[in-house]
Amino acid sequence: MKSSDSPGVLSQRLCRLAGAGLASLAVAAGAVAAASPAVAKANGVSVGEVVFHKQRPPVIVVKVSYSCDPGARITLRGRVTGPRTHGGGKPATATGRVGNGLICDAATHTTRLTTHPGPGSHFTKGSTVKVFVESVGTDGRTLADAEKDVRL
């Protein structure tokens, strides 16, 4: 700006400068907002195929897909809840966990989680069960969970 500029010209230049600054700020804010989801990977878990193995003792194997932040350390915990136990008591339950060998690198991975029925729990082929799987951080917080009703 020159000292010889009239007040009207000066005002126009200041408006243009302010407009350009606001436009730059808006573009920068948009770039940060667009980059944030790529940088901050959401933890996720989903339940896939569920297979009942009638062996001694019987087990229910759950195919689990998971993703986690790069460098994170997680455990996958699973619970299968089935029909009431003999005598109408509590529902049959089977539990399991996977903690070693899980890869956290922002990609989606698949693993098998083997659940074992608790004392007094009985599952049969053809039973409808509820499968619940959760991803848990080292501090014990649930990072993600998923649930699915399936027929064994």
Backbone torsions as a table, in degrees:
resi	resn	phi	psi	omega
1	MET	NA	138.4	-179.5
2	LYS	-99.0	152.0	178.8
3	SER	-70.6	-17.4	179.9
4	SER	-86.2	-4.2	-179.8
5	ASP	-67.0	143.2	178.2
6	SER	-76.0	160.4	-179.9
7	PRO	-58.4	-33.2	180.0
8	GLY	-67.3	-42.7	179.1
9	VAL	-66.7	-41.5	178.5
10	LEU	-61.0	-43.5	179.4
11	SER	-62.7	-42.0	179.1
12	GLN	-63.9	-42.0	-179.7
13	ARG	-65.3	-40.7	178.1
14	LEU	-64.5	-40.1	178.4
15	CYS	-63.4	-43.5	178.5
16	ARG	-63.0	-43.5	179.7
17	LEU	-62.9	-44.1	178.6
18	ALA	-65.0	-41.1	178.4
19	GLY	-63.0	-42.4	178.8
20	ALA	-64.6	-39.6	178.4
21	GLY	-64.0	-43.1	178.3
22	LEU	-65.5	-39.3	178.6
23	ALA	-63.7	-42.1	178.0
24	SER	-63.4	-41.3	178.7
25	LEU	-63.5	-42.2	179.3
26	ALA	-64.6	-41.9	178.2
27	VAL	-63.9	-44.2	179.8
28	ALA	-63.7	-42.2	179.0
29	ALA	-64.1	-39.4	177.5
30	GLY	-64.5	-39.6	179.1
31	ALA	-65.6	-41.2	178.0
32	VAL	-65.3	-43.4	179.7
33	ALA	-64.5	-37.9	179.5
34	ALA	-71.8	-33.5	-177.7
35	ALA	-79.9	-26.6	-175.0
36	SER	-55.8	-48.1	179.8
37	PRO	-61.9	-32.9	-179.4
38	ALA	-70.9	-34.4	-178.7
39	VAL	-80.1	-44.0	-178.5
40	ALA	-93.8	91.5	-178.1
41	LYS	-74.2	128.2	177.8
42	ALA	-77.1	140.3	174.3
43	ASN	-74.7	142.5	-179.1
44	GLY	-147.7	156.8	177.2
45	VAL	-152.5	143.9	176.1
46	SER	-144.7	152.0	-178.8
47	VAL	-96.7	128.2	177.7
48	GLY	-105.9	-132.9	-178.0
49	GLU	-65.4	141.0	177.8
50	VAL	-124.5	125.2	-175.7
51	VAL	-125.7	131.8	176.9
52	PHE	-94.5	124.5	176.7
53	HIS	-109.1	110.2	-178.6
54	LYS	-86.0	87.2	178.2
55	GLN	-129.0	-173.5	177.3
56	ARG	-113.7	111.5	-10.8
57	PRO	-76.1	154.8	179.4
58	PRO	-68.9	151.5	177.2
59	VAL	-136.4	156.6	173.9
60	ILE	-119.4	121.1	-178.1
61	VAL	-103.1	128.8	-177.5
62	VAL	-115.1	126.8	174.9
63	LYS	-84.9	122.5	-174.9
64	VAL	-121.5	130.7	171.4
65	SER	-102.6	137.4	-177.7
66	TYR	-144.6	157.9	170.3
67	SER	-142.9	152.1	-179.2
68	CYS	-154.1	161.5	-178.8
69	ASP	-60.2	141.8	177.7
70	PRO	-54.4	131.7	179.2
71	GLY	84.8	-8.4	-179.4
72	ALA	-70.6	157.7	174.6
73	ARG	-121.0	119.8	-177.0
74	ILE	-129.6	165.1	171.4
75	THR	-126.8	140.2	173.0
76	LEU	-100.8	127.6	177.5
77	ARG	-118.9	140.3	-179.5
78	GLY	-131.4	151.1	177.4
79	ARG	-142.1	130.6	175.3
80	VAL	-112.6	126.3	-179.9
81	THR	-116.6	127.2	-175.9
82	GLY	-119.9	-157.8	-179.4
83	PRO	-66.0	166.7	179.5
84	ARG	-58.9	147.6	176.7
85	THR	-71.1	168.1	178.9
86	HIS	-56.1	135.9	-179.6
87	GLY	91.3	3.8	175.6
88	GLY	76.0	18.2	180.0
89	GLY	-75.1	-142.6	-179.4
90	LYS	-68.5	156.4	176.2
91	PRO	-63.8	150.2	175.6
92	ALA	-66.6	140.2	178.1
93	THR	-134.7	148.9	173.4
94	ALA	-135.9	138.6	-178.1
95	THR	-130.9	157.6	176.5
96	GLY	-165.5	169.9	-179.8
97	ARG	-153.5	153.5	174.4
98	VAL	-131.3	124.7	-179.1
99	GLY	-127.6	-32.0	-177.7
100	ASN	-93.8	144.9	175.3
101	GLY	81.9	5.6	177.5
102	LEU	-78.7	135.5	-176.6
103	ILE	-102.3	126.3	177.6
104	CYS	-117.2	99.4	-178.6
105	ASP	-143.0	23.8	178.1
106	ALA	76.0	-0.7	174.6
107	ALA	-96.7	166.8	176.6
108	THR	-93.9	131.1	-178.9
109	HIS	-122.8	162.2	179.4
110	THR	-125.1	139.7	176.0
111	THR	-142.2	169.3	176.9
112	ARG	-110.1	130.4	179.1
113	LEU	-111.0	118.1	-178.9
114	THR	-96.1	124.0	178.8
115	THR	-107.6	144.9	-179.2
116	HIS	-117.8	131.1	179.1
117	PRO	-61.5	141.8	176.8
118	GLY	-76.7	171.7	179.5
119	PRO	-56.4	130.5	177.9
120	GLY	81.9	-4.9	179.9
121	SER	-86.2	140.0	-177.1
122	HIS	-136.7	125.3	177.6
123	PHE	-118.3	146.4	177.2
124	THR	-131.6	152.8	176.9
125	LYS	-60.8	135.1	-178.4
126	GLY	96.2	-11.8	177.6
127	SER	-70.1	145.2	173.5
128	THR	-90.9	127.7	-177.8
129	VAL	-128.8	160.8	174.8
130	LYS	-108.6	124.9	179.8
131	VAL	-106.7	127.8	179.4
132	PHE	-124.4	127.7	178.7
133	VAL	-129.6	139.9	177.7
134	GLU	-136.8	149.1	174.2
135	SER	-100.3	126.0	-174.5
136	VAL	-123.0	133.5	177.8
137	GLY	-78.5	172.9	-178.7
138	THR	-64.6	-21.6	179.0
139	ASP	-87.4	2.2	178.4
140	GLY	90.6	-4.8	-179.8
141	ARG	-76.5	141.2	173.9
142	THR	-76.7	123.6	-179.0
143	LEU	-93.2	-32.9	179.5
144	ALA	-161.3	153.5	175.9
145	ASP	-149.3	162.6	179.7
146	ALA	-150.6	153.8	-177.9
147	GLU	-140.6	145.6	-178.9
148	LYS	-154.3	136.4	173.9
149	ASP	-93.6	129.6	-178.4
150	VAL	-139.6	159.8	174.1
151	ARG	-104.0	126.2	-179.1
152	LEU	-70.3	NA	NA
